């Protein structure tokens, strides 16, 4: 009975997050912010997140019908209604349709399973992809950190390693941020926001393991679903294409909640887990 109640709570939390991200549930989902309100560090420089994922200004033509009235053709007659189609050019932000945000650790064995699949998704749906049938693209953003299991390399060396070993970063739709604090009082504001906005099905905000993944609607800048460490990126493809095609997010796969339960158990024993006083620090 208790297990059933816990499962129902997890389902309810997940549905609430999905409703809020699509504007159907919580009016102030995201605390009134979107991911485009934040800056990130790349190559030692502060860059607006929108610039990091390739948001550009575009123009489009909008046709509106304007009505005017001419003088009556006859004295005492009705004014003559004339409708005219007027073309107007307006500027707008060309945003990716979907953003996949992942906290990574290059020396974690899961890197060899996750990073190639992230590159595969970016190759298939990224901005330069010729096979992408949708009108919008996917951006993959990886976030390394010194917190958790030790990451000995500098941000610059890490960027060279993932490029040479995996080819990550060669595609403009694969973005690697500089090392970032994920937890504690010194946590990066964007990561603190996305963790608290898009919680686990059990209601947990803070990241517990490497390779947790956040799927963000690129058009709204709001997260729609969060995935555990061992949830393979390639199994997220249907969720990604739903955002690219502006379709409703499909229900989570059958193993979604079980994967989160496994992650909770792993977080208690894994050397790759984030544990206060052991391998992540408050500052």
N, C-alpha and C positions, 0 to 999 in steps of 0.2 A: 504494500500500500504506500509506504514511504517512498520507494523507488518510483512508483507511478506518479506521485505528486511532484517529485524532482524532475522527471521527464516532461511532465506537463508545463512546469515552470520554465524549463529550458526552451520548449517549443514556443511558449508565449513570448519570452524575451527575444527570440530570433524573429518572430513575426512582427513584434513591435519595432525592432530596428529596421526591418525591411519596409514597414509602412511609413516610418518616419522619414527614411531616406527618399522615398518616392513622393513625399509631400502629403501622404494620406493620413498620417497619424499625429505626430507631434508637430505643432505649429512652429516651434523654435528648435527643430532638430538641428544638431550641430552647434547649439548655443548661439545661433545667428551668424555663424562663420561658415566658410567653405574652405577647402584646401588651398584655394587660390588667394586666400588672405595671408598666407605665410611665405616666408623666405627660407631658402636652404643654402647650405655651403657646398660648393663644387670647386675643386682646385684652389681652395683657400679664399675664394671670393663668395660674397653674399649675392645670391641670385633669387629673384622672385620665382616661386614655384611654377607659375604660368610659363615663364621663360624656359625653365628647366625642362618642361615637357613639350616645348615647341608650340605654345599657343601663339598664333599670329593674327594680325588684323586683316580682315577680308572685307570685300564690298559685295553687296547684292542689290539687285533692282527690285523695288517694291512698286506694284501697280495699285493705285487707289482711284476710286471713282469720285469725282467732285461734281457737285451740282451747282448750276447757276441759273438765274432767271433773266430772260430778255424782256424787253418791253412788249406789250401785247401787239399783235399785228393789226388789230382793229381797235378803234377807240372804244373804251369801255369793256374790252375783252380781258380774258385771263392772261397773266404773264406766261411766257413760253418757257417751259422747263427744259434745260439742256444739260445732259450728263456727258462728262468728258473723262476719259481714262488718262491719268497722269502718272508718268514713271518717275520715281524718286530713287536715288542711290543712297544707301546707308551703310555705315561701317559696323562691323560686329567682330567678336572674338571667334576665331576658328579653333575650337578646342578638340582634344582627343575624345572619342566616344567613351573610352574606358581607361582607367589607370589602375595598375596592379602595384601596390606598395608592399615591399617585403623586407623584413629585417634579416640580414645575412651574417654568416660567419664563414670566412673562406676556408678555415681549417676544420670545420665541422663536416663529418662524413656525409651529412645530408646535402652538402653543397654539390656533390657530384651527381645527385639525383635531381635537385631542384634547378640549378642554374642552366643546364642544357635545355630543360623544358621551358624555362622562362624565355630563353633565346628563341626556341622553336615557336612559341606563341607570338613573340614580337616579329619574327620573320614572316609569319603567316598573316598577321593583322596589323603590323606596324605601318608607319607613315609611308615607307618606301615600298611596301609590299605590292606586287603586281597581281597576287592571287586573292587579295582582300576584296570580297564582293560588296562590302558595305561602304556607305558614304562617309564613315568616320574611322578612326584608327585607335590602336591600343598603344599605350606607353607603359613600360615596365620600369619601376623605380626601386633600386635596391639600396638599403640603408645599413652600412656596417657600423659596428660599435666596439668600443673597448670594454664595455660592460658585458657581464656573462663570462663564458669561457674565454681565456686570454687570446687577444688578437695582436700578435707582435709587430705586424707591419704598419707603416705609416699609410695615410690615405693615398698618397701618390704611388707608393710601391704596390699597394693593394689594387689600385686601378690598372697598373701594368700587369700584375699577375692574372687577374680575371680576364684581361684582354688576350694575353698570350696563351693561357691555358684553355679558355672556353670560347674566346672571341666575343665576350661580353663587352659592350660599349662601342663595337664597330658599327652596329646598326644604331642610327640616331634615336630609335625608339627604345633603346636599352640605356638607362641612365643610372650612374653610380654616384651617390652622394658621398661627401667626406664623412669620416667617422663622427657619429652622433650619439649623445647620451639619450637613452630611451626611458630611463627610470630615475626616480629620486628628485630632489629639489632642483637639480641642474638639468633636468630633462629638456630636450628640445621642444619648444612650444607646439610645433606641428605634430610631433609624435605624441605628446601628451594629449592634444586635442583628438587625434584619430583614435587613440586607445580608449579614451573616455566616451567618445561619441559612438563608436562601434564596438560594443562589448562582446564577450564570448556568450554562448547560449546560457551559461551558468551565471552571467551577470558580472564577470570579472573584467576590469578595465586593463590593468597593467599586463604587459607582455611577460610570459613565463619562460618561453623557449625560443631558440633561433628558428627562423623560417616560418614565423606566423605571417599570414598574408591578409591584406585588406584590399577588397575590390571597391573601387570608387567610380561613381558615375561621373564621367568627364564633363558632361554637359552642365550638371548642377554643382559639381565639386563636393558631393556628399558621399560618404561610404555607404555601401548597401549590404555587404556581407564580409564576414571575417572567417578565416580558415586556419586550422591548426597546423602544427609543424610538419606532420607526415602526410598531409593532404596534398597529393600530387598536383602541380600546376596544370598539367594537361587535362585533368578531370574537371577543371574549372572552365573549360572552353565554352560550354553551353551558356554559362552565366555571362561570360565575356561577350559572346555574340548577341545575347539578348540586349545588352547595353549598346552595342554597336548598331543594332538595328532598331533601337528605341522601342523594344518590346518589353513586356513585363518580365521581371526576374522570375525564372522558374523555381519551383520548390527545391529545397536543398536535397542533394542525393541521399539515398537510403543510409549510407554509412557516415553521414555528416556528424550526427550527435555522438555516435560511437567513437569516431576519431577524436572528438573533443574529450570524451571520457578517458581515452587512452593517453591523451596529452596531459591531462590532469594527473594521472598516475605517474607518467614519465617525469613530470616537473618535480615530483617529490624525491626522485632518486638519481636523475641524470646529471652528469657532470656538466652538461651543456645548458642546464636550467639556470635562470636568473634567480639568485638567492641572496637576500640582503645579509651583509656581514660575512659572506663567503666569497662570492665572485661578482657582486655589483655593489657600487658604492653610492652613498648619498653625499651630495656636495652643493 
